[in-house]
Amino acid sequence: MLRLLLRAVREYRKESILTPLLVTTEVAIETFIPFLMASIIDKGITPGNVNYIWRMGLLLIVMALASLSAGASSSWFSSHAAAGFAKNLRHDIFSNIQKFSFQNIDHFSSSSLVTRMTTDITNVQNAYQMTIRIAVRAPLLLIFSIMMAFSINAQMAMIYVVVVPILAISLYVIVHFAYPLFKLVFKRYDRLNQVVSENLRGIRVVKTFVREAEEKQKFEAASKDIYTVFSKAQRILSLNAPLMTFMINTTILVISWLGAQMIVGGQMQTGQLVSMFAYTNSVLFSLMMLSNIITQLSQSQASGQRIAEVLSEVPSIVDPKDPILAVTDGSVTFDNVSFAYSTVHKTPILQNINLQIPSGALIGIIGETGSGKSTLVQLLPRLYDATSGEVRVGGVPVQQYALAALRDNVAMVLQNNVLFSGTIKENLRWGNEQATDDEIIAAAKIAQADEFIQTLPAGYDTHIEQDGSNVSGGQKQRLTIARALLKNPKILIMDDSTSAVDTATEREIREAFRHEMPQMTKILISQRITSISEADQIIVMAHGKIDAIGTHQELMQTNVIYQALNQSQLHHEAQAFDAPSDASPIATGGGDVHE
Ligand SMILES: Nc1ncnc2c1ncn2[C@@H]1O[C@H](COP(=O)(O)OP(=O)(O)OP(=O)(O)O)[C@@H](O)[C@H]1O
């Protein structure tokens, strides 16, 4: 784990090395100062040697200044190095996430990835700064002070041999119990992030369904969970402070008592006792620092592990060794394909799919919800890879293509596709950065988006808000279709992506597809029979299998599921027709069904 994280030090190596070097200088000078003080007292003050006091006093000031500047610069370098290290870590994680397949993202969940990129990185940044500065300073101060104390009075310094191991063992026990709780805290943070991001993304739905109170409850439960675990961990850690204080006071008491005896017995001088106090303070202070470091590092260890997990996650879908860069046509073959989302829970979502789609065909896919329609088409641009069997596009197994080439040629429009903040033109150019204005308008015309874009005050330069919140559901869908068309793909998949478009406009889109892009294979997934009834072939999916393939007429004759779907939709339409006009869900020409 450590090696993986430390790769992010990179250009901050110089600062990371300079910091401990400066800290060593600081500590070496700092521990020599009490020794000098003792000698000023015993050789200067006690015998009244003013000259000695001046000389040593001056040296003392120089040493104090040197220690101060070494300390200050080490502190500056350490914060600079830690901030840079965190910046690089963030960059590395983000770059790796960009390579993740859907499967990799499913593995972590997006809210957990957010916690890892924010809270966890801040923890590791603090830990790094601590490691290169205080984690060097504390043990050095401990060792140097013990050495100096032994050189002054070995008998008295023996007290450290008792105190240090007692504290070390108690610290180990405390951290041992606190560490698992900190690991748990971060899992709770994931949950909190999930609640918050879900709420913010769905704020309109929350308000429409008046679910604010429930959402608040969900948030409070997640927040309380963090509080409970965190305070339990802190309760264990809080044992640390009284233990330290007890040990410090006992040690000072023992040294005072022993020191008084020795001075009276003539085995020790006053200056030496003063410096022993100073070293005792340093030893105990460094132990306190060490205990803080250990507890802090134990918290950060959980964060480090979570970051390392993301960094070491191998993208499950990558380019092959000698990738094919061109897709020759839009034909599709599924050769005995089965698929399961998780390698752990192996329940197959698709089972033994065999399918041949000729290039340029218009294919409809229908089936009850959860029957595997979206899963089936997601295998084409390799959003997921088949668990067994082979998926071919243009006669070539999809795994043999360069991912960019494959995805440029297999465009997908999802039901809830996303628009980004920027102008309409900028959004459409996601499909093709080089697209001319004429090409953009042509694609928008096919997607039946041009008409409404022209009515907007700034036309194609109209600004789209984040998530496309200032356009209607149907307008958004038409823009995302235009964006996909600009790729000029060999295969266009529309996964329920006209669900919010009224039926008349939807028909115009289909007509435009037929006339303007006959070479392109078009795969339309829909819940509405009217959306796919004109397709060359319709695939009926049920429970992850193909139940039937045929034209609308054939399926109406032979397929029970298709007949049932048709029947229920006719029934719904009739009900809608009978209903009072202001309650009618049937949209009329040009309007969209709002989300
Ligand atoms: N990322 C995922 N991880 C695990 N299971 C999933 C995932 N996506 C879908 N599933 C499961 O796979 C099954 C098929 O889902 P899929 O989205 O392919 O169905 P669908 O026919 O497109 O449904 P709908 O018409 O409602 O969109 C469902 O049982 C669903 O719960």
The ligand as an SDF file (V2000), in Angstrom:
LIG
                    3D

 31 33  0  0  0  0  0  0  0  0999 V2000
  -25.2550   -2.4010  -12.5790 N   0  0  0  0  0  0  0  0  0  0  0  0
  -25.9940   -3.4510  -12.2110 C   0  0  0  0  0  0  0  0  0  0  0  0
  -25.5670   -4.2740  -11.2320 N   0  0  0  0  0  0  0  0  0  0  0  0
  -26.2920   -5.3540  -10.8560 C   0  0  0  0  0  0  0  0  0  0  0  0
  -27.4640   -5.7110  -11.4250 N   0  0  0  0  0  0  0  0  0  0  0  0
  -27.9480   -4.9230  -12.4000 C   0  0  0  0  0  0  0  0  0  0  0  0
  -27.2470   -3.7640  -12.8520 C   0  0  0  0  0  0  0  0  0  0  0  0
  -27.9750   -3.1920  -13.8460 N   0  0  0  0  0  0  0  0  0  0  0  0
  -29.0720   -3.9650  -14.0080 C   0  0  0  0  0  0  0  0  0  0  0  0
  -29.0630   -4.9950  -13.1500 N   0  0  0  0  0  0  0  0  0  0  0  0
  -30.0860   -6.0710  -13.0590 C   0  0  0  0  0  0  0  0  0  0  0  0
  -30.1400   -6.7260  -14.2970 O   0  0  0  0  0  0  0  0  0  0  0  0
  -31.4720   -7.0530  -14.6430 C   0  0  0  0  0  0  0  0  0  0  0  0
  -31.7650   -6.5370  -16.0450 C   0  0  0  0  0  0  0  0  0  0  0  0
  -31.6900   -5.1380  -16.0260 O   0  0  0  0  0  0  0  0  0  0  0  0
  -31.8350   -4.2920  -17.3550 P   0  0  0  0  0  0  0  0  0  0  0  0
  -31.5960   -2.8630  -16.9820 O   0  0  0  0  0  0  0  0  0  0  0  0
  -30.9870   -4.8770  -18.4060 O   0  0  0  0  0  0  0  0  0  0  0  0
  -33.3510   -4.5460  -17.6860 O   0  0  0  0  0  0  0  0  0  0  0  0
  -34.2840   -3.7900  -18.7230 P   0  0  0  0  0  0  0  0  0  0  0  0
  -35.0140   -4.8550  -19.4410 O   0  0  0  0  0  0  0  0  0  0  0  0
  -33.4920   -2.8380  -19.5410 O   0  0  0  0  0  0  0  0  0  0  0  0
  -35.2340   -3.0160  -17.7240 O   0  0  0  0  0  0  0  0  0  0  0  0
  -36.0000   -1.6250  -17.9510 P   0  0  0  0  0  0  0  0  0  0  0  0
  -36.9670   -1.8040  -19.0370 O   0  0  0  0  0  0  0  0  0  0  0  0
  -36.6560   -1.4090  -16.6320 O   0  0  0  0  0  0  0  0  0  0  0  0
  -34.9360   -0.5870  -18.2280 O   0  0  0  0  0  0  0  0  0  0  0  0
  -32.3540   -6.4470  -13.5760 C   0  0  0  0  0  0  0  0  0  0  0  0
  -32.7470   -7.4810  -12.7170 O   0  0  0  0  0  0  0  0  0  0  0  0
  -31.4660   -5.4840  -12.8450 C   0  0  0  0  0  0  0  0  0  0  0  0
  -31.7760   -5.4530  -11.4920 O   0  0  0  0  0  0  0  0  0  0  0  0
  1  2  1  0
  2  3  1  0
  2  7  2  0
  3  4  2  0
  4  5  1  0
  5  6  2  0
  6  7  1  0
  6 10  1  0
  7  8  1  0
  8  9  2  0
  9 10  1  0
 10 11  1  0
 11 12  1  0
 11 30  1  0
 12 13  1  0
 13 14  1  0
 13 28  1  0
 14 15  1  0
 15 16  1  0
 16 17  2  0
 16 18  1  0
 16 19  1  0
 19 20  1  0
 20 21  2  0
 20 22  1  0
 20 23  1  0
 23 24  1  0
 24 25  2  0
 24 26  1  0
 24 27  1  0
 28 29  1  0
 28 30  1  0
 30 31  1  0
M  END
$$$$
